[in-house]
Amino acid sequence: MAVKAAGAAKRPGQLTIVIKLGTSSIVDEKTHEPLLPILTLIVDTAVKLRKNGHRVVIVSSGAIGVGLRRMDIDKRPKHLAQLQALAAIGQCRLVSLWDSLFAHLSQPIAQILMTRNDIADRTRYINAQNTFNQLMEMGVIPIVNENDTLAVSEIKFGDNDTLSAITAAMVHADILFLMTDVDCLYDKNPRTHPDARPIEIVDDISTLEADVSTAGSSLGTGGMSTKIVAARLGTLAGVTTIITRSSNPGNILGIVRHLIRASTTNSPSSESDDQKPNSLLSKTTCLNVTDASTTEDAPPPLHTRFLPSNDPIQDRYFWLLHTPSPRGTLYIDVGCYRALLNKAGLLPVGIVDVQGQFGQQDVVRLAVVEGGSPSGQDGRRPEGTPQEVGRAVVNYSASEIKRIMGHHSVEIVDSKYRAACRRAFAASRKVEAYQVVGSRKRTTNDAMASTATTLKGQPLEKPLLDALLRRRMFYTPSFEIYNGVGGLYDYGPPGCALQTNIVDLWRKHFVLEEDMLEVDCTVLTPHEVLKTSGHVDKFADWMCKDPKNGDILRADHFVEAVLEARLNGNKEARGQKVEDKDDAKKKKKKAKSEAIALDDAVVTEYEEVLARIDNYDGPQLGELIKKYQLKNPDTGEIPSEPVQFNLMFQTSIGPSSNLRGYLRPETAQGQFLNFAKLLAFNQSQMPFASASIGKSYRNEISPRAGLLRVREFLMAEIEHFVDPQGGKKHSRFHEVEHVELVLLDRDTQLSGKTETRKMTVGQAVKERLVDNETLGYFLARIHLFLQKIGVDLSKMRFRQHMQNEMAHYACDCWDAELFTTSGWVECVGCADRSAYDLSVHAKKTGAPLVVRERLDEPLTIEDWQVDIEKKKFGPQFKKDAKAVEDALLATTQEQREKMASQLADAGKVTLEVPGVADGKVDLKSDLVKIEFRKRVENTREYTPNVIEPSFGIGRILYALIEHNFWTRASDGGDEARGVLSFPPIVAPTKVLLVPLSSNAQFKPAVKELSQKLRRLGVSSRVDDSSASIGKRYSRNDELGTPLGVTVDFQTLQDGTLTLRDRDSTTQVRAAEKEILAAIQSLVDGTKDWATISAELPKFEGQEVEVATR
C-alpha cells in the first residue's frame, strides 16, 4: 500500500518550532532529581508559543537520569542492559511528569519514542511524518525521545542533538532550539579567556571557528560538538538553528518575537504574503543581534543563530543521507561521480568495487576511488577509506552488482544480466538520491549564436530558404495532392542530383580509398534477426490514446508533462519563479499549468515519480495516469491504457503471413550477418571494412523539421572489423594525426559546460580523449569528407556520447554534429560497437562469426574439455542431437566444472536445451566426459571488434544547404536573392549554358558544347528561355550551379566563350578548349576560381543584367 505524508499546511506567520532539552537541562547532575522550576518554565513557554499560533515539538532527554533517581543509583552504569533498564524505568516517570505539568495548562501532549531503525525505511519515515503532522494539526505537542530501552549502538541516533535535527527536518521546522548550559558560542572558552567574544550569527557553518570544549554532562551523551553537528544537519535541511541557555527557557519567547519583528521590519513592502514560512527567517531578513538597538524594543537574549542553507537538501535526500545505516559501499570512479553530480546515469562500468553484503532496496554508501579499484594487488584494501560522497538505494543485491560492475553494457552478453544492467543502472534511476552540489543538466542544443547564420554571416531567414527549396523543387512532401504523410519526402531533380553527388563522393572517399567491401543487403529483415540484435526490444515505446480526439500520446512524456505542469502551477500559486526546462530533443508537448497549490507531500511524491520516469513500463505508467487522474490538457480526457509501439515498420514476408519481418532500421545487420563470407572474400585478412548504402526506416512518432526527422531515409554505413588485441591501432593513422578536430568530450558535458576544444586527432588519441587509433582515424576521415562536400567547419563539432545516452550496442560513440536553424543536429555517428553484434548473432545461430589465425608459436592451455561419445549420442537424441551438442559445447568453463562434479557424483547431469523436450535433457557419463586437461593451440580464435561510422545522408544534405545558403541584393537593393554556394564537386548541376538570345544561330554551338561537357562527365543545363541573361543566372544561382557559359555572337566568330563564377559574378573569356579545361579543373577541385581568373583574361566588355525575379 502506498504511503504518503500528510500535508503540513501552515497559516501565514505560523512557525514550527522544535525545542531540544538535554539531560543536564532538566535533571540535576548530583541528585538526579528533575529540575521542576526549569521544567515548569519550559512548559509555560511551549504553551505560550502554542497560544501564539505556532506548532511546537519537544525533544527531551533525561529518562536514564530519572531512572537513576528512582532506583537510587549514584553513577551512570556502563553496561547496555543496565542502561536500557534504567531508561525503561525513567521514561515512564518522565512522561508522567510532562503530562502532569502540561495538564495544569490544559495542553495535550503525546509521547513518541524512536530509534534510527524506526525511520530507516522510507515508508516508516513517511508514517512518522504523518503522525507528527496529524498531532500538530490537532493542537498536540509531541514529546520525542530516543527509545533507549530497545536501542543498541547500531540503531541509535548517537545523541538527542542529532535526533532533534532529524526531527526538525521531518516536520519541516522553521526553528530548532538547542538548549545548553551556555548562552551562545564563543570564539574562545569564556571560562579561561575573559576577552572571549560571543558569536551571534553563523552564516556559513563550514567556516566556524569557535570554542566547543564544553563536554557532555555525567548523565548525558552530548556536548557542544554534538550541537555543532546538529546545527549543520538542521541548516542543511533549511532550518534556522539556535543555541541558547537552558536555565532560562523564557529566552525562547524573546528570540522568536525578535525574529518575527526583524522579519517584518526588513521585508520589502512589496513582498508576497504567499512566501513559504522559511522565508521569514532567510538570510535577507534576519536581523543581527547587534542591530537590535535600532529598534524600540530591547534586544533579544544572547544566543547563537545558524542561518539556514540557501539551497536546502530535499526531504527525501535528507532522509537518505542522514537516517538509514548503510549496509555496504559502492566504490565508483571519478567519471561516474561527475556523472552523478550532473544527474546522469550510474552505469556498471563506473563501479570499481563492492563492499558489504546488501540486498535489494538497501542503502549503501557511494565512495570515490581515484584511478581504479581500491583493492591492492594482494587483494587487501589499502589503509584509509576513499571519501564518501553520497548514498544510494540499490535495486539489486551486492552479488548481482558484482557480476556486471566494470563492464560496458554491450559486453554483458547474457540477457539476464543485460536486463539487470538496464533496470539497475540505466538513466541514473539506480541511484535514487545522492548529495549534489551545484548540479547542472547538459542542454543538447546550446546555441553557439542566438540565430543560425548564412554562409556570409547574415541572419538565416528560414522562411526565405524554405521558399527557395520549394520553388526549385529540391524536395517536396510525398503524396502532397492527397494531403501528404508526415515524415515522407520526394527529392526533386536538384535534390536528387545533390544527394547522388554526395553519395558518389562518399564512395570515392571511403570505399575506394580504404579498399572497403561494398554490399547491398535486403531491406526486409526477419523478426529473429532484429530480436537478436536488440532492436525489437529497444525500439519500443509505450503509447496511449485520447478517447475524445484520437490523439496518440507517448505515455512517459504525457505523465512527465502533466506532473511538471502541476508542479509549475504549485510554484506559481506560491509566488515562486517557474523555470522552463523543456528538452529540445524530446520536443514533448507541454501541458498547461494552473496556479494550484499542492501539499508538500504531494510535491515530494510527484518529484519522486519524475525521478523514476524512465524506469516505468506501460502498466506502471497506466497506474500513474489513473492514480493521479492525469488528463490531456487539450481535451480534458484521461487517455487509454498504454500499449507498446515499436518504431520499426512491421510487415509479413510471403503469402502465408507466418513469417514476421520489418523494414530495416539500419543497414548494419546485413553486413554483420555476412561477416564470415566477407572475411573469406578478403582472403581471411584482418582488419577489413565493409560498407553499405541504402534506405532505412523508422516509424517516428512525430516526424518534424523537414529532412531532419523522417520515416524513410538514406544511410551510408561502414563496419570496420578490427582485432581487439593491440589497442585497435590503424596502419594509416599517421596520415591523419595532424587533422584538427573540434571536440566536446564527455567530461566537459558532465561539468555542465559546452565549451569545445580544438586539437589534432593525434593529440586526442595520445591523451585517451579518443579511445583508440581506429576510432580516431575515422573521426578524422569523417571531418575531411564533410569539409570536402562544403560543410562550414565553424558549424561542426564532434560530441562524445554520455554513458547513459549510448545505443545498446555501443561502448563509446562520437557524433559529428552540424549547427542548423534547429540547433546542433547529429549527422554522423562513429561508434565503437565492440563485439556486441557478432557475439549475439553467433550465440543465437551457432554460426562461427570469428576470425582464426595461425599462431607464430603454439599456445598451451589448461581448461575443461568436453568429449562426446558420438556413436551413442546420435541414437540417443536422434533429430535433437545437433541442438543438444551445440548447447553442450556452448557451456562456459564455470558450467563445465560444475557439470564434471555432477557426473562424477551422480553419473549424470541435466543440461538446459531450449526447444528440446521440456527444455532439459539428462546426459549420462557414458555419453559425455568432461575433464580438466591441457591442450595445445596452434591457431587463435577471436571475435572482432567493430568501429562503425554511420552517415545520415538526408541530414547531411539539409545541413549542407543551410551552410551554403546566403543572399545578395538586387541592383535596386529592394530584394534579397538567394544563392546556394555548393562546391562544384557536389553541386547538382556544374555548368549553366546560356545562349545570348533565342536566336537559332546559337543552337548548334550550344548543342555541341553540351555534348563535349557530357563526354567530360560534367553535368550541364541549357537555359534558352526568353528571360534576360541576368534572370537566368539568378534562378540558377538558387540551384547552386557554380559556373555559367555564355554563347554569344563573338563565339560564332572566333570560338571563344565567357565563363562566369556564381559567387563573385566575375567572368573570364577564352577559347573553347581553355574554357573546357578550366571547367574540368574547377569541378575536380584541382583549381579554384582565383587561380582560373588569374590564368585567363577577364571579360568586362559585356554588361550582364542583374535581374530580379
N, C-alpha and C positions, 0 to 999 in steps of 0.2 A: 504494500500500500504506500503510495507516495505521501510524503510528509512535507508540509511547507510551513514556514514560520508565520505566525500571525502578524498582522500589521501592527506597527508601533506608531500610529499617528499621534502627533503632538499638537497642542494648541499653540498659537503664537506666544512667545515669551516663556513657554514651559520648558524646563530643563530636566534632564535625567541625571541624577547625582548619585555616585557610588562613594560610600564612606568606608574606609578600611581602618579597623581598630586592631592594634597588636595586643598581645597578651599583657605586656607591661602597661598598656594604656588602661586596662580595665581590671587587672588583678595585681594586688600588692606583691612585690617580689619576695618579701620576707615572710609575711603572714599567710600568703596565698588567699587572703580574703578578697572578695570582689570589691572594687572601688566604687561604692554606691553613689557618692556625690558626683563623680565623673559620669557614671552610667546614667544618672538622673538627668544631668545636663545634656548628654548625647540624645537621650530620648526626647527631651524638650526641644532640642534643636531640630531633630528629624521631623517631629510633629509640626513645628512652625514652618519648615520647608514644605511639608505636605499641604498645610493650610494656604500657603502662598501659591499653590498650584503646581508645584514641582513633584517629580517622581523620585523616590528615594530607595536605594538598596544599601544594606549594611553588610559588610564582610567582616566577620568577627572571629578573632582567635579566642583563646582562654580556656578551652574545655579541659585540657590536661592540667592547667593551673588550678582550676576549680576542683578537679578531681583529686589533686594532691591534698587540698584542704579537707575535702570530705573524708578521705582515708587517713588523714593526719600523718602524711609522709612529708619529710623535710626537703629532700632533694629530688630533682627530676631523675627518674631511673634511666638506664641506658638500654635495657633490653626492649625489643619491639613489642613483645607480648604484654609487658607491664605497661608500656605507654598506651597501647591500644585499649587495655582495660581501663586505665585512668581516663582516657578520652571518652569512653562509653559512659562512665560514671559522671564525669564533669559536664558532658554535653546535656545530659538530662536536667541537671541543676541550672546550667547556664540559660537554656532556652526558657525554663520556668521563670527565671529571674527576669529575662527580657519581656516575657509575656505579661508578668505582673506589673512591671514599670509602665509598659505601653497601655495596659488596660486601664490604668488610672486616668489616662488622657483619651480613652475611647478610641484608640488606634489599633486596628487589627494587624497582626504580623503573621508571617509564615516562615517555617524553617526549611532550608534547602541544604542538604549535605551532598558534597560531590567529591569524586576523585577524578584525576585526569582521564582514567579509563572510561568514566561515565560519558565523557564528551569526545572521546577519540573517534567514535563512529559518527559519521556526518548526520545520519538520521537522528541519533540520540542527541546530538548537539542542537539540531533544529528543534527537537522536542523540548529541550531545556530552554531555548529562546521562547518558544510558545508559552511555557509555564511562567517565565519571568514577565512577559508582556501581559498575559492574562491577569496575573496577580496585581501588577501596577495599574491596569485598567480598572480593576475592582477597588483601587484605593488602598491596597495592602502593601506593607513594607516587608519585602523579603529579607531574611537574615541568613546569610550564607556562611558556611564554614566547611573546611575540608573534612571529609569523613575519615578522621584518623583511626576510628575503630577498625576499619577494613583496609585502609591504605597501607601499601608496602612501598618500598623505595622506587620500584619500577613504575608505579602508577600514581605517585604523589606529585603535586604541583611543586613541591620543594619548600615553599613557604606561602603564607597568605598574602604577601605582597604580590607575588605572581598570580595567585588566584584572583585577587581583586582586579588586576589589569585585564585578565582574560574575561572576567565577569563584566567589566566595563565595556569591553569590545562586544561581548554577546548582546548586551542590552542597548548598544549604540549610545553609550553615555556621552553627555556633554562635559562633565567634570568628574574627575577621580580625586578624592581627598585621601592622602596617605598620612594618617595621624601618627606622630612620633614624639620623642622626648625633647626635641629642639624646635625652635621657631621656624628655622629655614636652613638652607645650605649656606656654608661659609667658604671663603677661599682658603681659609686655614682653620685649624682646630681652635675654636674660641676659648676653650678651657686652658690652653697653653700659650695662646697668642692674643693678647688683649687688643691688638690692632686688626684682628680678623674682620673682614667686611662681608656683610650679607650678600648673597646672590639672589636677586629678586625676580629677574626674568631670564629664562633659558630659552633662547631662540633655536639653537642647534645643539642637541644633547651630545652629539659626537665630539664637539669642541669643548665640553665641560671640563673645567679644571677646578675641582672642589675637594675639600677635605671630607672623606667618607669613612673616617676612622671609627665612627660610632659603632660599637658592636651590638649584637643582639643581647637581649636580656637572658638571665639564667633560666627563665621559663619558656621563652620563645625560640624561634629558629632564624629570625631575620635580623637585619641591621640596616645601616644606611646604604650599603652597597646593594642590598636586595631591593631597596626602594628606587635606586637609580635604574636598576634593571626593569622594575615595574613601570617606571616613568617612560622608559624607552619603548616598552610594549604599548603603553597607553597612547603615547603621541603618535606611534606608527598607525594605530587604529583610528586616529583623528580625535582623540580625547585630550582635553586640557587637563593636565595632571598637576596637583598642588601638594606640597609638603608643608605642614604647619604643626604647631604644638597641640598634643592631645589633651593636656591638662586643662585647657580652656576651649571646650567644644563650641562655645558661642562664637569663636573666631570664624567658623564656617559661615554663619549668617552674614557677618560683616563682609567677608570676602565675596560671597555670592552677590550681595547688594552692590558692592563696588564694581564687580564685573558687569552687572546689568546696567548700572549707571554709566560706566565708562563706554559700554557699547552704544548706549543711546546718545551719549554726548558726542562720540566720534563718528557715528554713522551718518553718511550724507542724507539729506532730507529726501532725495530722490530715490533712495534705496527701496527696493520692493519689499512688501510685507511677507512675501511668499518665500523668503530665504529659508534655507534649511537651518535647523536650530544651531548647528555648529558654527554658522557664520557669526553668531552672537559673540563667539569667543575667538574669532580669527585673529591673525597677526595684525591686520589692518585696523582692528577695533579694540584690541586690548590696551589698556592704559597702564603705563609703568607706575609702579608704586610711588616713585619719587615725584611723579607729576600730580599726585593726588592733592597736593596742597593748593593747586589751582582751582579746585572745586570748593564749593561752600561747605561740604561735609568733611568730617575728619577722615584722615587716611585709613585704609583698611589695616587689620592686624598684620604683623610681619609674617611673610610666607614666601616660598619659592614657587614660581609658576613656570611649568614646562609647556611651551606653546605647541599646539598640535601640528602635525605634518601638513604641508600644503597639498601633498598627494598621498592621502592615507591608503593603506592596503585594504582592498575589498574584504568583506566579511568572510567569504569562502576561503580566500587566500590566507587571511589571518588565522582562520581555524587550522588550515593545513600546516602552516609554518610553526604554530605555537601550541597546539593541543595534543595531536596524536604522538605516540612514541614510535619513531621509525623502526621498522623490522629488519632493515638492511640498507645497503648502499649501492647505487649505480654510479660507477666511475665513468665519466664522459670526457671526450677530448675537447680542446678549445673551440674548434669549429662548431661542434654540437652545442656548446654553451652559448656561442654567439647566435646560433640559430634560435635557441630558446629565448634569448633576450629580445629577439625580433618576432617572437611568436610563430616561428617556423617549426618544422617537424623534428621530433626526436627519433631519428631513424636508427636501425640496428647498427649501421656502420659507425655511428658516433659513440657507441658504448664499447669501452675497452676492458671493463672488468665488472664482476658482480660479486658482492659480499653479503653473506647472510642467507638465511632460509626464509623466504616470504612467499605468500600466496597471492591469489587474485584479490584486488581491492585493498591490499595492504599499503601502508605509507612507507616510502623509502627516502633516504637522503639522496641528493644529487651532489656529486663532488667532481671538481675539475682536475684532470690529470694533465700536466704539461708533457707532451712528447711521448704519448703511448701508454702502455699498461703500467699500473702502479706496482705490479709484482716484479721482483728481481729475477735474475736469470736462474737462481736456485729455487724459484717458486715461492720464496718468502717475501712478505710485504716489507718494504723498506721502513726504516724508522720515520715517525711522523705520519700525519694523515693529510691527504690532499684537502684543500679548503672546501667546506660545504658551501654551496651556492644556492641551494633551494631544496624543495621536497616535491615528491610526486605521488600520486595514487596510481598503482600499477594495475593493469587489467590481466596480466599474466604472471605466472609464478617465476621464481628465480631459475628453476631448471629449464623452463621453456625459453626464457630470455637468453640463457647461456648458449642454447643451441644456435641462435641466429645472430648473436652480438658480433660486431666486427665485420659483418658481411653486407655487401650491397644486395638489395632485394633481388636483382637479376641473378645473383649467384645461388639463391635459395631455390633449388630446382624442385624439391619435394613440395607438392601442392599443399600439404598440411601446414608446413612451416611458412610457405609464402603467404598463406591466408593469415596465419598468426602474425606475421610481419605486418600485413596490411591493417589488421584490426588493432594491433598493439601500437604501431608507430606512425601510420600514415597521417599526414596533415596535422601533426602535433597533438592529436587528441589522446595519445598515450600519456602525455603529461597533462594532468588536469589542473595543476597550479604550480607556480614557481615564483620566486621573488624576482621581480623585474624592476630595473631602474632605467627610466628613460627609454623604453622600448619604442620602436618605430616600425611601420609597415612599409614595404617597398611598393612604390607605385610603378606599374608597368609602362605607362605612357607619360612618363615625366617629360615635359616639353623642353627641348633644348632651345626653343623660342616660343613666344606666345602664339605665333601662327606659322604655318608652313610657308616657305618662300619659293619663288620661281628660280630658274637657273640663273637669272640676273639679279636675284636678291629682292625682287618685288614681292609684296604680299600675294600669295596664291589665291585667286578668286575661284573657288571650286565650281560655282555655277557656270563661269565662263569656260572652264576646262571641260566640264560635263557636256555643255552645249556643243563644243568643238568635236568631242568624241562621238556624239550622236550624229552631228551633221556630216561628218566624214566617215561614219559607219565603221569605226574601229571595233566596236562590239555593240550588240543590241539585245534586249531581253528576248528569250526564246518564246515562241508561240504568242507573240505580242497581240496579234489580232484576236486571240482567244483570251485576252487579259493576262496572259503570261503566267509563269510559275516561278515563285521565289527561288533564287539561288541557281537559276539556269540561264546561260547566256550563249548567244551565237556570235562568232567572230566574223566581221565583215572583211572585205579584201585587204585593207591596210593592216587590220589587227591580225589576220591570218598570216600575212607576209611577215609582220614583225615577230610573231611567235615562231614561225618557221626559221627565220634568221637567227633568233636566239638559240633555238634547239640545234641548228646546224653548227653554230659556233661552239655550243656546249659539247657537241660530239667531237669536234676537232680538238678542243681544249683539253678534254678529259679522255674520251675513248681512244682516239688516235694517238694522242701524246703519251698516254700511260699504257698502251697496249692492252686495253681492257677487253673483256669478252662480252659483247653485247648480246642480250637475249630479248625476245619479245614473248612474254608469257600471257596466258589467257586471263581475261578479266573475271570470268566466272570462277568462283573458288568454292569447293565443297565445305560444308559445315565443319567437318572434323579437322580440317587444316587450320581454320581460324579459331576453333575451340582450343586446339593445342597451343597455338601461338599466343593465346590470351585475349584475342580481340573480341570474341563472343561475350566474355565476361566484362572486359574493360570498357567496351563501347556502349554499355547500357546505362541509361538514366531513368529515374522514376518520374513519371508524368501524371498529372491529374487534369480533369476536365471540368470546366464551369458548366453546370447544368442549364444555365439560362441562355448564354450566348455561344456555347460550344468552344470557347477559347481553351487551348491546350496550354497548361502551365507546367513548368518544371517544378516538381514538388519541393525540393530543398530550397530553391530560390524563392518560391512562394512563401514558405514558412519563414525564411530569413527576412524577406522584405516586410511582411506584416508585423512580425515581432519587433524589428528595428523601427518601424513606423510607430508602434505603440510606445517604445522606449523614448523615441524622439518627442512624441506627444506628452509623455510624462515630464521630460525636461522643459518643454515649452510651458506646461502648466505650473512648473516650479520656478519659472523665470530664468532658466539656465540656457546657456548657448548651445545650439544644436549644430554639430559639425556634419558636413557632407562627406560620407565615407564610401561613395559609390566606387565599385571596382570597374575600371574601364574595360577589362577583359570579359567579365561576366555579363556586362550590359543588362543586368537584371532589371525587370520592371519595378519602379519604385511605387510603394503603396503610399497613399495619402495619410498624413499623420494628423490626428485630432488631439487638441490640448487637453488631455485627461490625465490627472494624477494617479499614480499607481502606488500600492503599498510597497514598502521597501522589500518585503519578502517576495512579492511578485516580480519586482525588478530583478532581484537576485536569481529567481527561477528562470526568467526569460534569458538572462545573461548566460546561465549555465546551459540552456538549450542551444543558444547561438554558438557557444564554445565547442559544442559537440556536433554541430550541424552536419559535418562531413561524415560522421560515423553512423547516422541513422539510415536504416534500409527503408523500403517502401512501406511495409506495415507500420513501422515505428513512426514514420512521417504522417501516415494516416491517423494514428492515435494522437499525435500532437495537434493535428488540424481539428479533430473532434474535441480534444480536451480543452483547447484554448478558443474554440469556436472561431477559427480563422476564416475570414470571408474575403472574396475577391473584391478589391476596392472599386472595381468598375461596375459590378453588378450587385454587390451586397449578398452574394450567394456563397455557401460553403461548397468547395469543389468535391468531386467524386473521389473515391478511394484511389490512391496512386497505383499505377500499373507500370511495368517495365517497358522502356522504349529503347531499342537497340539502334545505334546510329549507323549501322550498316544496312544497305538495301538488301532485303532478303528475297530470294526467288526459288523456284523449283527447277531442277535440272531433269529434263526428259518428260515424256508424256504421262508417266505414272504418278508424278509428283511425290514420289517416295524419297528422292534424294534432295535434301535441302542444300541450298547454296547461297552465296552472297556475291554482290559486286564488290571487288576487292577494295579495301580501304587504303592499301599501299601496294606498290609493285614488288616490295622486297621479298614476300613469301615465295614467289616463283623462283627467285634466284637462290634462296636457301634450299629449296627442295631439289634443285638441280645441281647442288654443290658437288656431289660425287662425280657426276658426268662432266662438269666444268673442270674439275681437278684433273680428270683423266684427259680431257681435251688439251689441257695445259701441260701434258706430259708429267703430271704429278709434281710440278714445280711450284714452290711457295716462295714468297707470297704472290698472290694474283688478285685481280679485281674483276668483278662482273658489273654490268651496267644495264639499265633498262629505262626506256622512255615510253610512257603510256598513261592512259586515263585511269584515275582512281575516283572513288565515290564515297561520300559520307552524307547521310541524311540529316543535315544540320537542322536543329530545332527552329532557329530563327536566323536564316542567312541574311547578311546585310553588307553594307559598304561595298557594293558592286562586286568586282572581281576578288576582293579580299576574303570573302567568306561565302563560298559557293558549294553546291552539292555534287558537281562533276568538275574535275579539274585535271590538268596535265601535270604529271610529275616526271622528274628525271632523277633516278636514284642509283647510287654506287654502293656496292658491298665489297669492301676491301678486306680480304681474308689474310690474317697475319698470325704468325707463331707467337703465342703469349710469352714464351721464354725470351729472354734477352732484352726486355723492356720495350718491345714494339718499335724497334728502330726502323728507319726508312732509308733506303740506299741513295735516294735523291734529295734528302733533307738539306744537304749543303747548298743546293741550288736556290733554295727559297729562304734560308735562315736570315737573310738581310731584309726581308719584306716586313714593313712596319704595319702593325695591326692596331686598331683602336679597341681596347678590351674593357669590358665591365665584368669583373670577376665576382665570384660568389661572396667572398669576404666583404667586399665593398658594399654589396647589396645588404648583407647581414647587418652592417653598421648603419643602415638606413640611408645611405648615400647613393648617388647615381653618377658620381664623377668617374670618367673613363681614364684609362692610362694608355698612352701610345708607346709601344715598344716593338722591337723586332721579334719575330716568332722564335728566333734562336734564343733570345734572352728569356722569353716567356717559358720555353721548354726547360732551359737551364735552371730557372727559378721554380720549376714544377708548377707554375701557374697553369700551364697547359701540360697535361699528364705525360704525354709521350711524343716521340718524333713523328709517328704516323699521323696522329691526330693533328699535330702542329703543321705537318706538311699539307694536309688537305685544307686546313683553315687558310693557309697562305694561297693555295691554288684557287680556293673559292674567292678570296679577295681579288686576285688577279683577274679572274673571269668576270666578276661584277664590274671591275674597273674597265675592262676591255669593252663591255657592251654599253658603257656610258652611265653607270651609276655615279651619282655625286658622292665622292668619298667623304665630304663633310657631313653627309647624312647617312653614314653607315657605321655600324659598330658590331662587335661580337660580344654577346651577352651569355655568360655561363648560367646554366640552369641551377636553380636552388635544388637541394636534395629532395624536397617534398613536391616538386613540380615535374620531375623527370618521368618520362614514359616508363611503363612497367618493364621494358626490356633494356633500359639504358643504365649504365653505371657512371657515365659522365656525358655532358652534352653542351655544345655551344651553338647559339643561334646567330646567324648573320641577320641583323635587324636593319631595316631601312626606314628612315623617317618620312612620313607622308602626312597628309591632312588628317588621317586617322590616328596619328601618333606613331610610335615605334611599332613596326609590323615585322613579325618573324617571316622571313622569305626563304632562308636556307637553314636546315638543321644539320649539325655534324655531331653524330652520337657515337660513343663507344658502346656498342651493344654487347660487349663481352662475348661469351659463348652461349648466350641465352637461347637463341633461336635454333641453332644446330643441335643443342643439347635436348631441348624439349621435343623436337621432331624425331630425333634418334631414339629417345626413350619411348615415345609413343609407338613408333613403327618398327623399331628394331633395326632400321637401316643404318649402315656404318658411315655416318656423316663425320668422318675423321680423316686425318692425314697420317700416313705411315711412312716413316723414313728410316733408312738403314743407319745404324749407329757406327761410328768410327771404331769404337771399342765395345765389346759385349758388356751387358749390364746384368749383374747377379741380383735377383730379387727374392726375398722370402715372404710368402703370403699364403693365404688359404686358397687351395685349389680344388675345383670340383671335377670329379671323374664320373662319367655316366656309363652304365653298362648298356650299350646300345642294343644288344641282342634281346635283352629283357624289356628295355624301356619302351621300344616301339609297340610290341604286342600288348604291353600293359595299358598304355594310354591311347593306342590306335590313332584316330584322327586328331586327338588333342596333344599328341606327343610333342609337336613343334612348339605349341604355346607353353607347355609345361617346361620344356627345355629352355626356352627363351627367358621365362620367369626365373628359372633356377640360375642361369648364367648372369642374370641382371642383379643378383643379390650383392650387397656390399660386403666388405671384409668383416665388419662387425656382425652382420647377419650370419655369415658363413661360420664364424667362430661359435656362435650360439647353436647353430644347426649341427655342427660337428659334435658338440657336447651332448645334444639331444639324441643323436644317432648312437653315440657310444653308450648312453644310459638306457634309452628306451628302445633302441633298434629301429626307430622311425622318427620322422619329422613331418610336421604339417607346413605346407607351403601355400601361400595365397596366390591363386592364378585366376584373375578376372575372366569371366566368360566360360570357364570350365566347371561343369557340375554346379555345386553351390558356391563356387568361388574359392574352394580349398581342396587340395589333394594331399594324400599321405604318401610319403616317399620312404621306402624301407631301405635298410642298409645293403640289401642285395642289388638294389637299383642304382644307388648313389654312394659314393665315398667322398668325404671332404677331409683333406689333410693339409697340415701346415708344412710346406717344404720349399726348397729352393728351386728356382728356375732361372734360366739364362735367356735374356732378351737380346736379340740382335737388331731389332727394329724398335723404334719409338713410335707410340701412337698417341695422338693428341687431338683435341677439338680446337680448331682455330678460333681466335677472337675476330670480331668484325668491327671495322670503322666504317660508318655509313654517312656520307654526305647525301642529303635529301633536298631536292630543289622543287619548290612550288612555282612552276613556270608562270602561272597566271598572276600571282602576287608580284613576282619579279617584273613582269611585263607592265603591270599597272604602276608600280613604283618608278620604273624607268620612264614612263610617260610623264609622271609628275616631276621627276628630277630634270627632265629636258624641256619642260614647257616654260615659255616666257611670252611676254607681249611687247610689241613695239607700236608706237603711234603712227597713224596715217599721216599723209602730208599735211592735212588740215589740222591734225592734232586732236581731232574730236572723237576719235575711235581707236581702241586698242585692238591690234590684230595679233591673233595667236600664232606662235611659232613653236614647232617641235624640233629641237636641235639634236636629233638622233645622230650618233656616229654613223658614217657611211656603211660600216661593216654590218650594221643591223637594220638600217633604215628600210622600210617596206619597199620603196622604190628608190633606186640610186640616182636616176637621171630623168629630168623632165625635158622632152624635146618640144620646142616651141617654134613653129614657123611664124615668120613676121606677120603674116596675114593668112587668110583663107585662099590666097591665090593658088591656082592649080599648079603653077610652075614649081612650087616648093615641095609638092608631094613626092616626087621621085627621090629627091635628096633626103627627105625625112625618112622614107621607107628604107633606103639603103643604109642610112646611119643606124636605124633601129636594128637592122639585121646584123650589122657589124658588132653592135653592143651585145646582142644576144650570143654571138659566137664567142665573145669575151667572157660570157657568164654574168653580164651586168644587166640587171633589170631596168627597163625604161618605160616611160609612159608618154604618149603623144597627146598634147592638148592643142588642137587646131580649131577650137571654138572661136566665135566671133568676138569674144571679150578681148579687151586690151591685154598686152603682154604683162603689164603690171598686175592686173587682176588674176591672170593665170598663174603668175608666180606666187601671188598672195595665197591662193587656195592650196597650192602645192607646198607652201611653207607650213600650212596647217597639217598636211600629211607627213611632214618630216622629210621631204625629198631634199637631199643635200645639194644637188647640182642641177643646173639648168643650162641647156644648149640652145642657142637661138640660131635658126637658119634664116638668113636674110638675102637680099639681092646680091650683096657682096660675095656671099657663099657661092652663088651661081656663077660668079665671075672668076674668083680665084681659089675657091675651095676652102677658104678659111671659115672658122666658126668662133662664136663667142661662148665662153664658159662662165657661168655665174655661181657664186658661192651664196648659199642660203642665209648664213648667219650675218655676214658682213655686207651682203648685196653687191660686193665689188665684182668686176668681170675682167677676164683676160681674153685676148684674141690670138689665134694661131692656126696653123694648118691642121687639117683634119687628123693627120697622123699624130701630131703633138698633142692635140686635144684628147684623142682616144688614149694615148699613153698616160696623160695626166689623170684622166678619169680612172684608169686601171690602178694607178698607184694610190690615188685617194681612197678608192673602195677597198683595196687590200690593206690600207693603213700604213704603207711604207713611206708616204709623204703626207704633209698637211698643207692646208691652203696657203699658209705663209710661204712655204717653200715654192709652191706652184706659182704664186703671184710674183715671186722674185725671179723665177726662171722664164716666165712667158710675159709678153708685152701686155700692159694694162690696156683695157678698152674703155675709153671715155667719150668717144665720138657720138654715141647714140644715147640719148636720154631715155631712160626706161621709166615709163609712167608708174608712179606709186599709187596703187588702187585702193579703194575701199569697197567692201562688199555691198 
